[in-house]
Amino acid sequence: MDFFFSEEQEMLRESVIKLMARHAPPDAVRKWERDRSFPEDLYQAWAEAGLLRLPFPVEVGGLGGSALDLAIVVYEISRISTDLCMAFSGSVFCGLNILRKGNDAQRNYWLPRLLDGRIKFSIGISEPDAGSDVGNIRTFAERKGDAYLVNGQKLWTTGAALKNSVICAYVKTDKAAHYRKAMTHMLIDNDAPGIELRKLDMLGRRTIGTYEIFFRDVEVASDRLIGGEGGGWDCLMSGLQYERAVSAAGNVGGTQAIVDLAISYARERIQFGQQIGAFQAIGHMLADMETEHEAGKLLMWRAAWLVAQGRDALREITHAKLYTSELYAKLANMGVQVMGAYGLSEEFDMQRYFRDSRSSTIAAGTSQAQRNLLANLMGFKQR
Ligand SMILES: Cc1cc2nc3c(=O)[nH]c(=O)nc-3n(C[C@H](O)[C@H](O)[C@H](O)COP(=O)(O)OP(=O)(O)OC[C@H]3O[C@@H](n4cnc5c(N)ncnc54)[C@H](O)[C@@H]3O)c2cc1C
């Protein structure tokens, strides 16, 4: 057993820390959040540093990095902001789906554009009547010659309006068939005629933004179907383990920031003539926060390591996703308590982590869905 990063991984970690310090200093992160505007320059800095290339194989212009390498990057970006990190990880996850399920022509067309930062991707699965019940999507793509006409609505699509962004939309192409056979994955430019984007007022993720998308007779060429007609479910499932393991790194990046903030505040804040950390009530809270953060980190690194080894690790990944997402929300709540009213003030970052953390137990599969999955793996069929 080895708990150390390799020399290359340490260098990678250091380079991301430096990049974020340079391109996303605290005041800028606060301003982007206040203005609800995503920093295109930061995305381009990620692209120039080769971070978008990291998990892709050398044959397609990537750097051949593993899930563990990607988790290191996601952890460090998320330590600054899990909101900002969504633009990075969402785009990379969609690109990896194209790598796995696209044909040669599609890989040759889409991947260079993603890897050099010309495009981004957002993921459009959820709809008003399809949340956990993904199979209930209604957005329909009707075949018209060599193209499809898409009509319907997506909800909660993170980053759908970012500059040069392409929506990875999951639609139905057969109203009668079972959803596993009727779902199709298609790439649709976010400014295609017939698309309307509406920004939603949400508690968190205010920089990248969460959107409702309306499709009205949007024409999509058939060469934009990834995995072919009816191949959407397979495409969606193909990346799920990898995505959840790496997303857990985002949660733990968030808890790292929260623990650091809470400890440094407890050192500086004096009440009744002493540091508040010296009150046992606060000192023990910090001790619990740090311990649980370390436990979450270990679950996450194990999950990422197993994925990097090419192992089927559904159980371990689900442990990591469930535990770290609940921990992110829990520690953010405790962090606010440690800071008192200052924890709720926009002058400090704790409230941002508090707001951004809340979606972690809902997005990308709710905690209840993770528990269902684990109970099913134990042989208890959940209804
Ligand atoms: C900030 C944010 C960003 C998001 N970004 C995206 C995105 O980019 N793209 C995208 O497609 N979607 C996105 N989503 C949507 C997300 O995937 C859904 O919110 C999630 O799948 C849950 O669906 P729902 O919110 O409709 O809740 P529902 O599925 O309606 O669930 C409501 C409650 O019932 C519980 N429940 C439902 N079914 C069961 C069951 N079988 N057993 C036990 N409990 C159950 C749930 O756990 C939950 O507590 C985002 C969500 C958030 C909050």
The ligand as an ORCA input file, in Angstrom:
! r2SCAN-3c Opt
* xyz 0 1
  C     -27.094     22.565     -8.851
  C     -27.587     21.474     -9.723
  C     -26.996     21.269    -10.969
  C     -27.459     20.276    -11.816
  N     -26.879     20.121    -13.034
  C     -27.413     19.238    -13.915
  C     -26.889     19.133    -15.231
  O     -25.899     19.777    -15.592
  N     -27.497     18.308    -16.108
  C     -28.570     17.549    -15.754
  O     -29.065     16.817    -16.591
  N     -29.091     17.617    -14.502
  C     -28.533     18.447    -13.586
  N     -29.051     18.528    -12.322
  C     -30.240     17.771    -11.980
  C     -29.954     16.574    -11.093
  O     -29.342     15.564    -11.823
  C     -31.296     16.172    -10.483
  O     -31.659     17.203     -9.582
  C     -31.229     14.838     -9.760
  O     -31.092     13.785    -10.680
  C     -32.470     14.596     -8.896
  O     -33.639     14.823     -9.603
  P     -34.763     15.804     -9.015
  O     -34.100     17.022     -8.513
  O     -35.819     15.941    -10.026
  O     -35.315     15.044     -7.753
  P     -36.346     13.809     -7.747
  O     -35.830     12.708     -8.587
  O     -37.712     14.309     -8.006
  O     -36.233     13.377     -6.227
  C     -36.859     14.108     -5.162
  C     -36.528     13.352     -3.876
  O     -37.050     12.017     -3.949
  C     -36.007     11.071     -3.797
  N     -36.235      9.915     -4.659
  C     -36.535      9.905     -5.981
  N     -36.606      8.656     -6.431
  C     -36.340      7.846     -5.380
  C     -36.226      6.445     -5.202
  N     -36.407      5.583     -6.217
  N     -35.899      5.960     -3.972
  C     -35.683      6.818     -2.937
  N     -35.771      8.161     -3.036
  C     -36.087      8.664     -4.249
  C     -34.727     11.820     -4.189
  O     -33.571     11.215     -3.624
  C     -35.019     13.205     -3.655
  O     -34.722     13.280     -2.296
  C     -28.548     19.466    -11.416
  C     -29.115     19.644    -10.144
  C     -28.629     20.620     -9.298
  C     -29.248     20.771     -7.949
*
